[in-house]
Amino acid sequence: MSHPTQPEVVGSNLLTYPDPPAQLRKRLTLTAALSVLGPGAIVASANIGSGEMVFASRGGALFAYALIWAFIVSAVAKAALAYSMNRYVVVTGEHPMSRWTTLFRGPRGWFTLLMGVVSIAAIPSWVGGLAIGLGDLMADLTFGAGAWWATVLIVISGILSWLGGYSKLEKAQTMIVGFMLVAIGVSVFVLQPDWIAALGGVIPSVPEYGGWVVDAYPDIAERSVFLEVATYLGAVGGGTYDYIGYAGMMREKKWGMLGHPDQAALSDRLTGVRRGEMLPLATDTEQVERAKAWSRAPLGDTLLSFAAIAIFAIMFMLNGASLLFVEQLVPSGNDTLTYQAQFLTAVHPTFEYLYYVAVFFAFFGSLYAFWELYSYTAFETLAPLSAKIRRGGQRIVRPWMYAYILVASLVLVWTVGQLVIIVTPASILGGLLTSGIFCLALVWTEHKVLPKQLRLSTPGQLWVICSGVLLTVLGIVSTWELIFS
């Protein structure tokens, strides 16, 4: 994507935007959305391993079709967070974590540090959880214990990520996982789900465990239904541990103000804006139109990616309901990934091997990506509070973050040892509570520092506010359930 002109500080000392590409100048179309698809696709890809393959299948196995609404609601709410956060970065050229160091009254950076620390604390849960899930499957197929396989996977993925040696595997991952998803789609029709019941599942309701769950899976039956459903809502679409890093990595796209030729100077300029002042962004008619055009890039990226997340989640849930629920098999414990192979054998018996290979690549690909992504999450949290880190870049925190992820995730693997149990606190805190707070904070931030012409539209604000309230309330209640149930 070319940039005919670069943003600059003009005579009025206001920052201006580069000329957006022609496909973003008009209303958002499917073609335009496809042309900017990028950061959100990473979110969708990472969620195949956690949200859809594990939790959507588990939800269908436990509650049949009753929770289709939950995955739709989660995708819509997380899309609001992703869009509002990425839009802010594109329009302003700064990460919201930077603005939050001075926006809120009290000790400098307290809100940034609080949100960042909670998000960073949740990171090892996903690394350890996905590793033990895949490790258990590999132990079932080969030999040894799942914890040992998980340890090997964590160490190898960390080394490859540190060395940057995953490019060829990444291409294979994309192709194989893509084939699996096509096969999953075919299996939905082969398994012939109850479409009437599926439509009924779009209507929000809170289901109950069946009597067979109490008998066959007493550990699950002891877990409150609300906590179980909240974990699904938090897992699908990711959480702030993802979005902080993703928003930082968007600098590579050079959309909007991110296309400034001197990002260091731009950062210094924006850092100098004090509490109570508006950001120095030009608001003449042409500049507002350019800002709106650039805003369509993160919007298109978000809508396509989260539509994919919702569709994949529903497909896995339909298969879980039409097959696993009937057979009374729940992905749990050491069998978190075992039973889903039946989704593909319903199409053809040989597809069982495709499933195992695809699961490996999907999970290992996520493990590989986590190390670098979450280093950016740590950097975006600490850079606004430390000039040394800000000048040194992500490489300053990288070795410390790698060491933290390695040690903490291995501790979880060897002490807790079950995917669902490991990721539940992370899903609730980062996927619900802080995600909701982020939504509300982003709307408030726009109100305080952006000229009215550059803020979210009224429908956009309502979308983000409603999502923020929903996620925050769910996060508070489920945190209470997690601690006291």
PyMOL commands that set and color helices and strands:
alter all, ss='L'
color gray80, all
select helices_A, chain A and resi 22-25+30-36+39-63+68-92+96-103+110-141+146-163+167-190+195-200+211-216+218-221+225-235+240-253+256-259+263-271+285-327+333-335+341-345+351-385+387-392+394-415+419-449+452-454+458-484
alter helices_A, ss='H'
color red, helices_A
deselect
rebuild
show_as cartoon
